[in-house]
Amino acid sequence: METITSNRQVELDGLTEVESMDMKALSPKYRRLNIQISFAFWGGFAAIIALVLLQPFFDLPTFFNEHAWIAISVLLFLMIWSVIYHYFADPKKKYAIREHDIHFQTGWIFQKRTSQPIMRIQHIEIERGPIERKAGLATLQVFSAGGANHTFEIPGLVHEKAIELRQFILDHKDVREDG
């Protein structure tokens, strides 16, 4: 059994700063897509309620007539908030891949940076829903060893870039493990 004989303190002055990394922005299509989805989702709900309220075919309960405009106002507020959020927050989402690790930064008001050593990556998936496929985008999901869910994901990548990043990580992981 091996015993630990020293536990020296690491000098922080010589370490590479994560904050000084050159972070890459996501595709501009990602923000536009999220804004369009926000308009369609929240605006669609508000429009459905307005159409039901204004339809001439049958009388609605008094409760619905009194509170429908409040619901429409709340849905329109949520739509505006969602659009503003995506307008300002999506450009703050960035990623970087270095020799030994991968990083993803997110957050408009509260910023968060997730880092994952490449050696600890179990597998990587590229996810594309129908809307992402139509826009030519993809989400790169990174799974770490021992976790059932993905450690983090990088959304809004151009599909070809997601494939390139996935292949780089897989090739680099193999080289690091074998060499």
C-alpha positions in Angstrom: 0.0 0.0 0.0 1.4 3.4 -1.0 1.5 6.1 1.6 1.4 9.8 0.9 4.7 11.4 2.1 4.1 15.0 1.1 1.3 17.4 0.4 3.1 20.5 -0.8 1.2 23.8 -1.4 0.9 24.8 -5.0 2.0 28.3 -6.0 -0.9 29.9 -7.8 1.1 32.5 -9.6 2.4 30.1 -12.2 -1.0 28.4 -13.0 -2.9 29.1 -16.2 -5.9 31.3 -15.5 -9.2 29.9 -16.7 -10.6 33.5 -17.0 -7.9 34.4 -19.6 -9.0 31.6 -22.1 -10.2 32.6 -25.6 -13.8 31.5 -25.4 -15.7 30.9 -28.6 -19.2 32.2 -29.1 -22.1 30.0 -30.1 -23.7 30.4 -33.5 -25.7 33.6 -34.0 -28.6 31.4 -35.3 -28.9 30.0 -31.7 -30.1 33.4 -30.3 -32.4 34.1 -33.2 -33.9 30.6 -32.9 -34.5 31.0 -29.1 -36.2 34.4 -29.7 -38.4 33.0 -32.4 -39.4 30.1 -30.2 -40.2 32.5 -27.3 -42.5 34.6 -29.6 -44.2 31.5 -30.9 -44.6 29.7 -27.6 -45.8 32.5 -25.3 -47.5 34.5 -28.1 -49.3 31.4 -29.3 -50.8 30.8 -25.8 -51.9 34.4 -25.6 -53.4 34.3 -29.1 -55.3 31.1 -28.3 -56.8 32.7 -25.1 -57.6 35.9 -27.0 -59.3 33.9 -29.8 -61.4 31.9 -27.4 -62.4 35.2 -25.6 -63.3 36.9 -28.8 -65.1 34.0 -30.6 -68.8 34.7 -31.3 -70.1 31.1 -31.3 -70.9 30.5 -27.6 -71.0 32.4 -24.3 -68.1 31.9 -21.9 -68.4 31.7 -18.2 -68.1 35.0 -16.4 -65.0 33.9 -14.5 -63.2 33.3 -17.8 -64.3 36.7 -19.3 -63.1 38.5 -16.1 -59.7 36.8 -15.9 -58.7 36.1 -19.5 -57.1 39.5 -20.0 -55.0 39.0 -16.9 -53.8 35.6 -18.3 -53.1 37.2 -21.7 -51.1 40.0 -20.0 -49.1 37.5 -18.0 -48.3 35.4 -21.1 -47.3 38.6 -23.0 -45.1 39.6 -20.1 -43.5 36.1 -20.1 -42.9 36.4 -23.8 -41.2 39.8 -23.5 -39.1 38.6 -20.6 -38.1 35.4 -22.5 -37.1 37.4 -25.6 -35.1 39.9 -23.5 -33.4 37.1 -21.6 -32.4 35.3 -24.8 -31.3 38.5 -26.4 -28.8 39.3 -23.6 -28.0 35.8 -22.1 -27.4 33.8 -25.3 -24.3 35.8 -26.4 -22.8 35.2 -23.0 -22.8 31.4 -23.6 -19.3 30.5 -24.8 -17.1 27.4 -24.9 -13.4 26.6 -25.1 -11.5 23.4 -25.6 -7.9 23.1 -24.5 -5.5 20.2 -24.6 -6.6 18.7 -21.4 -10.1 20.1 -20.7 -13.3 21.5 -22.1 -15.1 24.6 -20.7 -18.6 26.1 -21.0 -19.6 29.5 -19.7 -23.2 30.6 -19.3 -25.2 33.3 -17.4 -26.4 36.7 -18.0 -26.7 38.0 -14.4 -25.0 35.1 -12.6 -22.2 33.7 -14.6 -21.2 30.1 -14.3 -18.3 28.3 -15.9 -18.2 24.5 -16.0 -14.9 22.7 -16.7 -14.4 19.0 -17.5 -11.1 17.3 -17.8 -11.0 15.4 -21.1 -9.6 12.3 -19.3 -12.8 12.1 -17.2 -15.2 12.2 -20.2 -17.1 8.9 -20.5 -18.7 9.6 -23.8 -20.1 12.5 -25.9 -23.4 12.7 -27.8 -24.6 15.1 -30.5 -28.3 15.9 -30.0 -30.4 17.5 -32.7 -34.1 18.0 -32.4 -36.3 18.9 -35.4 -36.0 22.6 -34.9 -32.2 22.4 -34.5 -31.9 20.2 -37.6 -33.9 22.8 -39.6 -31.6 25.5 -38.4 -28.4 23.5 -39.0 -27.5 23.5 -35.3 -26.7 20.8 -32.7 -26.0 20.3 -29.0 -22.9 18.6 -27.8 -23.6 16.7 -24.6 -20.6 15.7 -22.5 -21.0 12.8 -20.0 -18.4 12.3 -17.3 -17.5 9.0 -15.7 -19.8 7.9 -13.0 -22.7 10.2 -13.9 -26.0 9.1 -15.4 -26.8 12.6 -16.8 -24.6 14.7 -18.9 -22.1 16.9 -17.1 -22.9 19.8 -19.3 -24.0 20.6 -22.8 -22.9 23.1 -25.4 -26.0 24.1 -27.4 -26.2 26.3 -30.5 -23.2 24.8 -32.3 -23.2 24.6 -36.1 -23.7 20.8 -36.8 -20.4 20.5 -38.6 -18.5 22.2 -35.7 -20.2 19.9 -33.2 -19.0 16.9 -35.1 -15.5 18.4 -35.3 -15.4 19.1 -31.6 -16.7 15.6 -30.7 -14.1 14.0 -32.9 -11.3 16.1 -31.5 -12.2 15.2 -28.0 -12.5 11.5 -28.8 -9.2 11.4 -30.7 -7.4 13.4 -28.0 -8.8 11.2 -25.2 -7.5 8.1 -26.9 -4.0 9.7 -27.4 -3.9 10.8 -23.7 -5.0 7.3 -22.4 -2.6 5.4 -24.7 0.4 7.8 -24.6 
